Amino acid sequence: MFRVIDFKALLRYVAVITTIISIGAYELVQSYWLNDLKIVKILSIAPWIALTLIVILTTSITARPLWKLLKIVKPSLYPDLNGTWEGEITTEKNLKIPVRVLIKQTLLETQINIHTQTSKSLTLETTPTIEGGEPKLYYIYRSLPKDPNWSSYTGSTIFDIRKVDSNGACELELSGYYYTDRKTTGRIRFRQVGSCVEKDISFY
């Protein structure tokens, strides 16, 4: 199953890049400053170079610009879902419920918080995948009702991720059927309306 980040590939790339940077630094220092510098001293900074590269790749602040750059080179790369979303839930009784969604995504994890006027849903597990060339997102959640007399429940959804046209602009949309341990089903759909991941989207 596809992951946003392939750890085996990441380790290979970090090892190769660390070696190249370390040797390059050695040649640079030896050529311009210290002719008698031993390569062992330069190689001692290799772990720090590796750590820096891993932090850059796995921290949201640096990973998102890198992600955006890679999308230009490889458009089929898994989409950046970070931001605020709005849409609706359609229950099995055809009741439509407005929802606001906040997605925080890094190369390591995806967190989805879904808010309605009567409940909040928290992420238990997410798995980004690409199936048949199409991006999808497996999502397992726990819903916490606003009314303390109502019990919480868990559910799951497989989101289809697609680009839709909205007034001439291309927007991302997530949609899929949900199933809960209360034996209820329905459909949920929402579109991205902003890229800020710090915005308060709660109804209460």
C-alpha positions as a LaTeX table, in Angstrom:
\begin{tabular}{lrrr}
\hline
Residue & $x$ (\AA) & $y$ (\AA) & $z$ (\AA) \\
\hline
Met1 & 0.00 & 0.00 & 0.00 \\
Phe2 & 1.27 & 3.45 & $-0.98$ \\
Arg3 & 2.42 & 5.90 & 1.67 \\
Val4 & 3.03 & 9.62 & 1.27 \\
Ile5 & 6.60 & 8.94 & 2.33 \\
Asp6 & 8.52 & 5.76 & 1.48 \\
Phe7 & 10.82 & 5.20 & 4.45 \\
Lys8 & 13.16 & 2.85 & 2.58 \\
Ala9 & 13.60 & 5.38 & $-0.20$ \\
Leu10 & 13.97 & 8.19 & 2.35 \\
Leu11 & 16.83 & 6.40 & 4.10 \\
Arg12 & 18.56 & 5.72 & 0.79 \\
Tyr13 & 18.24 & 9.33 & $-0.35$ \\
Val14 & 19.40 & 10.72 & 2.99 \\
Ala15 & 22.43 & 8.39 & 2.99 \\
Val16 & 23.41 & 9.33 & $-0.57$ \\
Ile17 & 22.85 & 13.07 & $-0.09$ \\
Thr18 & 24.69 & 13.03 & 3.25 \\
Thr19 & 27.70 & 11.36 & 1.61 \\
Ile20 & 27.71 & 13.81 & $-1.31$ \\
Ile21 & 27.42 & 16.87 & 0.94 \\
Ser22 & 30.11 & 15.58 & 3.32 \\
Ile23 & 32.59 & 14.87 & 0.54 \\
Gly24 & 31.74 & 18.18 & $-1.14$ \\
Ala25 & 32.32 & 20.04 & 2.13 \\
Tyr26 & 35.65 & 18.25 & 2.57 \\
Glu27 & 36.84 & 19.20 & $-0.92$ \\
Leu28 & 35.69 & 22.81 & $-0.45$ \\
Val29 & 37.42 & 23.25 & 2.91 \\
Gln30 & 40.59 & 21.52 & 1.72 \\
Ser31 & 40.78 & 23.63 & $-1.43$ \\
Tyr32 & 40.21 & 27.06 & 0.11 \\
Trp33 & 41.13 & 26.88 & 3.79 \\
Leu34 & 42.84 & 23.86 & 5.31 \\
Asn35 & 44.95 & 21.79 & 2.96 \\
Asp36 & 45.92 & 19.27 & 5.63 \\
Leu37 & 42.39 & 18.67 & 6.96 \\
Lys38 & 41.65 & 14.98 & 7.42 \\
Ile39 & 38.50 & 13.66 & 5.79 \\
Val40 & 37.59 & 11.89 & 9.05 \\
Lys41 & 36.90 & 15.27 & 10.67 \\
Ile42 & 34.54 & 16.30 & 7.89 \\
Leu43 & 32.75 & 12.95 & 7.94 \\
Ser44 & 32.08 & 13.48 & 11.64 \\
Ile45 & 29.46 & 16.07 & 10.65 \\
Ala46 & 27.62 & 13.53 & 8.48 \\
Pro47 & 25.15 & 12.56 & 11.25 \\
Trp48 & 24.22 & 16.22 & 11.68 \\
Ile49 & 23.69 & 16.60 & 7.95 \\
Ala50 & 21.48 & 13.50 & 7.95 \\
Leu51 & 19.49 & 14.83 & 10.91 \\
Thr52 & 18.98 & 18.18 & 9.19 \\
Leu53 & 17.75 & 16.51 & 6.01 \\
Ile54 & 15.29 & 14.32 & 7.92 \\
Val55 & 13.93 & 17.33 & 9.84 \\
Ile56 & 13.48 & 19.25 & 6.58 \\
Leu57 & 11.59 & 16.35 & 5.00 \\
Thr58 & 9.36 & 15.57 & 7.96 \\
Thr59 & 8.52 & 19.02 & 9.37 \\
Ser60 & 5.38 & 20.64 & 7.98 \\
Ile61 & 6.90 & 24.13 & 7.65 \\
Thr62 & 9.68 & 22.91 & 5.35 \\
Ala63 & 8.00 & 19.83 & 3.88 \\
Arg64 & 5.04 & 21.73 & 2.37 \\
Pro65 & 7.16 & 24.03 & 0.13 \\
Leu66 & 9.23 & 21.01 & $-0.90$ \\
Trp67 & 6.02 & 19.07 & $-1.58$ \\
Lys68 & 4.73 & 21.94 & $-3.75$ \\
Leu69 & 7.98 & 22.03 & $-5.71$ \\
Leu70 & 7.94 & 18.26 & $-6.28$ \\
Lys71 & 4.32 & 18.48 & $-7.50$ \\
Ile72 & 5.53 & 20.73 & $-10.32$ \\
Val73 & 8.09 & 18.11 & $-11.32$ \\
Lys74 & 5.75 & 15.16 & $-10.73$ \\
Pro75 & 2.05 & 16.16 & $-10.98$ \\
Ser76 & 0.91 & 12.63 & $-10.03$ \\
Leu77 & 2.43 & 13.01 & $-6.55$ \\
Tyr78 & $-0.07$ & 12.60 & $-3.70$ \\
Pro79 & $-1.89$ & 15.94 & $-3.17$ \\
Asp80 & $-1.25$ & 18.30 & $-0.27$ \\
Leu81 & $-4.53$ & 18.24 & 1.70 \\
Asn82 & $-3.56$ & 20.80 & 4.35 \\
Gly83 & $-6.17$ & 23.43 & 5.04 \\
Thr84 & $-9.82$ & 24.10 & 5.82 \\
Trp85 & $-12.72$ & 22.40 & 4.07 \\
Glu86 & $-16.50$ & 22.77 & 3.98 \\
Gly87 & $-19.23$ & 20.42 & 2.86 \\
Glu88 & $-22.01$ & 18.21 & 4.11 \\
Ile89 & $-22.94$ & 14.82 & 5.46 \\
Thr90 & $-25.93$ & 13.05 & 3.92 \\
Thr91 & $-27.38$ & 10.44 & 6.28 \\
Glu92 & $-29.18$ & 7.26 & 5.26 \\
Lys93 & $-32.45$ & 9.12 & 5.98 \\
Asn94 & $-31.37$ & 11.81 & 3.48 \\
Leu95 & $-30.77$ & 14.39 & 6.21 \\
Lys96 & $-28.09$ & 16.89 & 5.19 \\
Ile97 & $-25.72$ & 18.13 & 7.89 \\
Pro98 & $-23.23$ & 20.99 & 7.24 \\
Val99 & $-19.63$ & 20.16 & 8.16 \\
Arg100 & $-16.39$ & 22.06 & 8.59 \\
Val101 & $-13.14$ & 20.17 & 8.31 \\
Leu102 & $-9.53$ & 20.89 & 9.24 \\
Ile103 & $-6.79$ & 18.71 & 7.75 \\
Lys104 & $-3.21$ & 18.80 & 9.01 \\
Gln105 & $-0.89$ & 16.69 & 6.89 \\
Thr106 & 2.82 & 15.99 & 6.87 \\
Leu107 & 4.85 & 13.40 & 5.00 \\
Leu108 & 4.40 & 11.14 & 8.05 \\
Glu109 & 0.78 & 11.55 & 9.10 \\
Thr110 & $-2.61$ & 12.99 & 8.25 \\
Gln111 & $-4.99$ & 14.34 & 10.88 \\
Ile112 & $-8.63$ & 15.11 & 10.00 \\
Asn113 & $-10.95$ & 16.95 & 12.38 \\
Ile114 & $-14.59$ & 17.05 & 11.28 \\
His115 & $-16.98$ & 19.44 & 13.04 \\
Thr116 & $-20.78$ & 19.66 & 12.90 \\
Gln117 & $-23.24$ & 21.58 & 15.05 \\
Thr118 & $-23.78$ & 18.50 & 17.23 \\
Ser119 & $-20.48$ & 16.59 & 17.21 \\
Lys120 & $-16.73$ & 16.55 & 16.64 \\
Ser121 & $-14.82$ & 13.72 & 14.99 \\
Leu122 & $-11.22$ & 12.96 & 15.91 \\
Thr123 & $-8.74$ & 10.93 & 13.89 \\
Leu124 & $-7.85$ & 7.42 & 15.03 \\
Glu125 & $-6.03$ & 6.30 & 11.89 \\
Thr126 & $-5.44$ & 7.55 & 8.35 \\
Thr127 & $-3.74$ & 5.84 & 5.42 \\
Pro128 & $-3.06$ & 7.73 & 2.18 \\
Thr129 & $-3.03$ & 5.45 & $-0.86$ \\
Ile130 & $-2.91$ & 5.54 & $-4.63$ \\
Glu131 & $-5.09$ & 2.90 & $-6.27$ \\
Gly132 & $-5.32$ & 2.62 & $-10.03$ \\
Gly133 & $-3.50$ & 5.92 & $-10.32$ \\
Glu134 & $-6.11$ & 7.71 & $-8.20$ \\
Pro135 & $-5.36$ & 9.13 & $-4.72$ \\
Lys136 & $-7.53$ & 7.89 & $-1.86$ \\
Leu137 & $-7.52$ & 8.32 & 1.90 \\
Tyr138 & $-8.58$ & 5.63 & 4.38 \\
Tyr139 & $-9.97$ & 7.28 & 7.50 \\
Ile140 & $-11.01$ & 5.83 & 10.87 \\
Tyr141 & $-12.44$ & 8.22 & 13.44 \\
Arg142 & $-14.19$ & 8.61 & 16.78 \\
Ser143 & $-17.20$ & 10.93 & 16.91 \\
Leu144 & $-17.82$ & 12.84 & 20.15 \\
Pro145 & $-21.40$ & 14.22 & 20.44 \\
Lys146 & $-22.01$ & 17.66 & 21.92 \\
Asp147 & $-24.76$ & 16.25 & 24.15 \\
Pro148 & $-23.07$ & 14.43 & 27.07 \\
Asn149 & $-26.03$ & 12.05 & 27.25 \\
Trp150 & $-25.15$ & 10.65 & 23.83 \\
Ser151 & $-22.42$ & 8.04 & 23.60 \\
Ser152 & $-19.41$ & 8.35 & 21.31 \\
Tyr153 & $-18.99$ & 6.02 & 18.36 \\
Thr154 & $-16.39$ & 5.05 & 15.77 \\
Gly155 & $-16.66$ & 5.01 & 12.02 \\
Ser156 & $-14.66$ & 4.64 & 8.83 \\
Thr157 & $-14.56$ & 6.19 & 5.38 \\
Ile158 & $-12.60$ & 5.71 & 2.18 \\
Phe159 & $-12.25$ & 9.15 & 0.66 \\
Asp160 & $-11.89$ & 9.62 & $-3.08$ \\
Ile161 & $-9.72$ & 12.67 & $-3.76$ \\
Arg162 & $-10.43$ & 14.54 & $-6.96$ \\
Lys163 & $-10.14$ & 17.94 & $-8.57$ \\
Val164 & $-13.41$ & 19.67 & $-9.41$ \\
Asp165 & $-14.20$ & 22.86 & $-11.29$ \\
Ser166 & $-15.81$ & 25.61 & $-9.21$ \\
Asn167 & $-16.55$ & 28.89 & $-11.00$ \\
Gly168 & $-13.54$ & 28.41 & $-13.24$ \\
Ala169 & $-11.23$ & 27.51 & $-10.35$ \\
Cys170 & $-9.88$ & 24.04 & $-9.66$ \\
Glu171 & $-10.60$ & 22.81 & $-6.13$ \\
Leu172 & $-9.86$ & 19.60 & $-4.27$ \\
Glu173 & $-12.83$ & 17.55 & $-3.10$ \\
Leu174 & $-12.97$ & 14.58 & $-0.73$ \\
Ser175 & $-16.01$ & 12.32 & $-0.81$ \\
Gly176 & $-16.95$ & 8.84 & 0.29 \\
Tyr177 & $-19.41$ & 6.62 & 2.11 \\
Tyr178 & $-19.09$ & 6.27 & 5.87 \\
Tyr179 & $-19.96$ & 3.35 & 8.13 \\
Thr180 & $-20.27$ & 3.46 & 11.92 \\
Asp181 & $-20.38$ & 0.91 & 14.72 \\
Arg182 & $-23.95$ & 2.08 & 15.36 \\
Lys183 & $-24.89$ & 0.34 & 12.10 \\
Thr184 & $-25.52$ & 3.63 & 10.31 \\
Thr185 & $-24.26$ & 4.65 & 6.89 \\
Gly186 & $-24.23$ & 7.76 & 4.76 \\
Arg187 & $-22.13$ & 9.89 & 2.50 \\
Ile188 & $-19.75$ & 12.75 & 3.28 \\
Arg189 & $-18.39$ & 15.31 & 0.85 \\
Phe190 & $-16.36$ & 18.47 & 1.35 \\
Arg191 & $-14.19$ & 20.88 & $-0.66$ \\
Gln192 & $-11.08$ & 22.80 & 0.25 \\
Val193 & $-11.76$ & 26.48 & 0.98 \\
Gly194 & $-8.43$ & 27.57 & 2.47 \\
Ser195 & $-4.86$ & 26.51 & 3.16 \\
Cys196 & $-4.51$ & 27.73 & 6.77 \\
Val197 & $-4.16$ & 24.89 & 9.29 \\
Glu198 & $-4.48$ & 27.09 & 12.39 \\
Lys199 & $-8.00$ & 28.40 & 11.76 \\
Asp200 & $-10.74$ & 27.63 & 14.29 \\
Ile201 & $-13.53$ & 25.80 & 12.46 \\
Ser202 & $-15.54$ & 24.59 & 15.44 \\
Phe203 & $-19.28$ & 25.26 & 15.77 \\
Tyr204 & $-19.10$ & 25.19 & 19.56 \\
\hline
\end{tabular}
